[in-house]
Amino acid sequence: MLLIGYGNPGRGDDGLGPAFSESMAARGLPELEVDTDYQLFAEHALAVSAHDLVVFVDAEIGRQESFSFTELEPGSPEILGSHSFTPETVLALSATLYGASPRSFILGITGYDFGDVKEGLSEKAAANLAEAEAFFLKWLQEQTSEKEAAHA
């Protein structure tokens, strides 16, 4: 499984994606390959194409819940610019360029403080991060168990 956490840690809660992916990488989970970046790029399509399951992690604005977890469908790669890549665009490029369409999800973690240039998460965003991590670790364990059962 591939996990891609993205966002700008120098913009407060926009760093939720990288904080999540760095936390998961520090755990050294053998079933999880982790990538951390400021934003999504066309090059991510190659990495995505090599996996059967992908989770994108980013900050969200304006949600009541602490996080959301949604299955994705490939989008259209019609508009390609340095700031226009979404997870759906990366998936579309993976399918178009490499013939690979892995099952994919986006984990959006609710943030609150995005305005000023500053490092570190707000207190509420850090609490949301902890909830998202607990959810993801449980979900990952379920996915791993299902995969092992299928190969038994």
C-alpha positions in Angstrom: 0.0 0.0 0.0 1.1 3.5 -0.8 0.4 6.5 1.5 1.0 10.0 0.1 0.8 12.9 2.6 1.0 16.3 1.1 0.7 19.9 2.2 2.8 22.8 3.4 4.1 22.5 6.9 5.1 26.2 6.8 1.4 27.2 6.6 0.1 25.9 10.0 -2.6 23.3 9.6 -1.8 22.8 5.9 0.9 20.6 7.3 -1.6 17.9 8.4 -0.8 15.7 5.4 2.9 15.6 5.9 2.5 15.3 9.7 0.4 12.2 9.2 2.7 10.6 6.6 5.8 11.3 8.7 4.0 9.7 11.8 3.2 6.6 9.7 6.7 6.4 8.3 8.2 6.6 11.8 6.2 3.4 12.7 8.0 1.4 10.1 5.0 -0.6 9.0 6.2 -3.2 6.5 3.0 -3.2 4.5 3.1 0.6 4.0 5.2 2.7 1.6 5.1 6.3 2.6 5.7 9.5 0.5 5.6 13.1 1.8 5.5 16.1 -0.4 4.3 19.7 -0.6 1.8 19.0 -3.4 0.9 16.3 -5.9 2.9 16.1 -9.2 2.7 14.1 -12.4 5.6 11.9 -11.0 3.2 10.6 -8.3 1.3 8.7 -11.1 4.3 6.3 -11.5 4.4 5.6 -7.8 0.7 5.1 -7.7 0.8 2.7 -10.6 3.0 0.3 -8.7 0.5 -0.3 -5.9 -2.9 -2.0 -5.6 -4.1 0.4 -2.8 -3.3 4.1 -2.4 -4.3 6.6 0.3 -3.8 10.3 -0.2 -3.7 12.5 3.0 -4.3 16.2 3.0 -5.7 19.0 5.2 -9.4 20.0 4.8 -11.1 23.3 5.6 -14.5 23.9 6.9 -15.6 20.4 8.0 -17.4 19.7 11.3 -15.9 16.2 11.6 -12.3 15.7 12.6 -11.5 13.8 9.4 -13.1 12.3 6.3 -12.3 9.1 4.4 -13.6 8.7 0.9 -13.0 6.3 -1.9 -11.8 8.0 -5.1 -12.4 7.6 -8.8 -9.9 8.8 -11.4 -10.6 12.3 -12.7 -9.7 14.0 -15.9 -6.1 15.0 -16.6 -7.3 17.8 -18.9 -5.9 20.7 -16.8 -2.3 20.1 -15.9 -0.4 22.8 -14.1 1.9 22.9 -11.2 -0.9 23.6 -8.7 -3.8 21.8 -10.3 -3.0 18.2 -9.4 -5.6 16.5 -7.3 -5.6 12.8 -6.2 -8.2 12.2 -9.0 -5.8 13.7 -11.6 -2.9 11.6 -10.4 -5.1 8.5 -10.7 -6.2 9.4 -14.2 -2.5 9.8 -15.2 -1.7 6.5 -13.7 -4.4 4.8 -15.7 -3.5 6.7 -18.9 0.2 6.4 -18.8 0.7 3.1 -17.0 -2.6 1.2 -17.4 -2.9 1.0 -13.6 -6.0 2.0 -11.6 -5.4 1.0 -7.9 -8.2 1.3 -5.4 -7.7 4.7 -3.8 -8.9 6.8 -0.9 -8.4 10.3 0.4 -8.1 10.9 4.1 -8.9 14.6 4.7 -8.0 15.9 8.2 -9.8 19.0 9.3 -7.6 22.0 10.0 -8.4 25.5 11.2 -5.3 27.8 10.9 -4.0 28.2 7.4 -3.4 31.9 7.1 0.0 32.9 8.5 3.4 31.5 7.6 4.3 29.4 10.6 5.3 25.9 11.5 3.2 23.7 13.7 -0.4 22.6 14.0 -3.1 24.2 15.9 -4.3 22.4 19.1 -7.6 21.3 17.5 -5.9 20.1 14.3 -3.4 18.1 16.3 -6.3 16.4 18.1 -7.9 15.7 14.7 -4.6 14.2 13.5 -4.5 11.8 16.4 -8.1 10.7 15.7 -7.2 10.2 12.0 -4.1 8.2 12.9 -6.1 5.9 15.2 -8.7 5.4 12.5 -6.1 4.7 9.8 -4.2 2.2 11.8 -7.3 0.2 12.5 -8.4 0.4 8.8 -4.8 -0.6 7.7 -5.0 -3.6 10.1 -8.3 -4.7 8.5 -6.9 -4.3 5.0 -3.9 -6.4 5.9 -6.0 -9.1 7.5 -8.3 -9.2 4.4 -5.3 -9.5 2.1 -3.8 -12.3 4.2 -7.1 -14.2 4.3 -7.4 -13.9 0.5 -3.9 -15.4 0.0 -4.5 -18.3 2.5 
